Amino acid sequence: MVTMTQNITTNPIKLSQPAGAALAFLGIKGSVPLWYGSQGCTAFAKVLFIQHFREPVPFQTAALNQTDVVMGGDGNLIEAVDNLRNDAAFIGILTTGVTETSGADMGAVLKTLRERHPDIKIASVNTPDFEGSLETGYAGACESVIKTLVRPRSAPRRRQVAVLP
C-alpha cells in the first residue's frame, strides 16, 4: 500500500477557455486581448502568463461590476474598445463566465463596435470558463481570427494547404 504525504494542488486557470483564447490573440502582432468580464476574471490568467513568459502581458478588461452584470455591460465593452483604438491594430474580445451567464449578446455588440471603429480589426469568441479547456479556447480564437481577417477567394487554389501551428 502506498501512502501519500503531500497535498495535491491544482490550478484550474491553467485549463480555462478564456486563457487559451487570450494566448491565441497574443500571437497576433499589434493585438490586445480584451476580456469581457470583471477585473477578477483577468487577474489569475495574467499572473499565470507573467510568471510563465517572465514579461508583462497586455490584457485589458471591460471591468464589469455587479450592476453592469445585471443591467448589461455593453457600454463598458464599447468604452474599453474606444480607449484601445489608438494602441491596438487588432482587438480580440473574449467572454468570461460572468458575461456568458448573464447572456451578453456578442453579435449585437460586435456589430456596433465594427460600425464605430471600421479601421480596427475586431474578433470575438465565446469562451465561458465553466466549460471547455485551454485548447478549446485557443481553437475558438483561431477560428474567429480566420473569419475576421481572411477574405474568401472566388476560386480556390489547388494543392495549397494552410498550416496553423
Number of C-alpha atoms within 10 A of each C-alpha: 2 4 5 6 6 6 6 6 6 7 9 10 17 16 18 24 30 37 30 26 31 29 19 21 26 18 11 15 10 12 21 24 27 24 27 32 26 21 15 11 22 22 12 16 22 18 13 16 17 14 12 9 9 10 9 11 18 13 16 20 22 23 18 23 13 11 9 18 18 13 9 16 22 22 13 18 22 17 13 18 24 13 11 17 15 9 12 18 16 22 25 24 30 29 23 24 20 20 26 18 11 14 12 17 12 19 10 10 16 18 12 13 19 14 10 13 14 9 11 17 17 24 23 25 22 21 31 20 22 14 12 15 22 20 17 18 28 23 17 21 28 19 14 21 22 12 13 13 12 9 8 8 7 6 6 8 8 6 5 7 7 5 5 5 3
